[in-house]
Amino acid sequence: MNEKQLNRDFAEWKPGKTKHPIEKEIFSMYKSSPVDYWLKMKDINRWNNLAQIALRIIPIPPTEAACERVFSARRDIMKNHE
């Protein structure tokens, strides 16, 4: 996976720019589920590099709430042991 190819793929992929009918159909079917959309793109051997990156990024939580809950729980435990 090289940067030039990724940039070219991204420029061609941008939503609304795709010209292939199957991609438009898949986008409309899976627009509420990004994971399913990218898995389908990978299945039809389209945008494999972008799909690999998207499937790595999508699971990353958009907030640090989980981490903050751990610290809060630790603080509560420490207070109970004082």
Stockholm file with secondary structure:
# STOCKHOLM 1.0

chainA/1-82         MNEKQLNRDFAEWKPGKTKHPIEKEIFSMYKSSPVDYWLKMKDINRWNNLAQIALRIIPIPPTEAACERVFSARRDIMKNHE
#=GR chainA/1-82 SS CCHHHHHHHHHHHSTTTCCCHHHHHHHHHHTTCHHHHHHHHHHTTSSHHHHHHHHHHTTSCSSSHHHHHHHHHHHHHHHHTC
#=GC SS_cons        CCHHHHHHHHHHHSTTTCCCHHHHHHHHHHTTCHHHHHHHHHHTTSSHHHHHHHHHHTTSCSSSHHHHHHHHHHHHHHHHTC
//
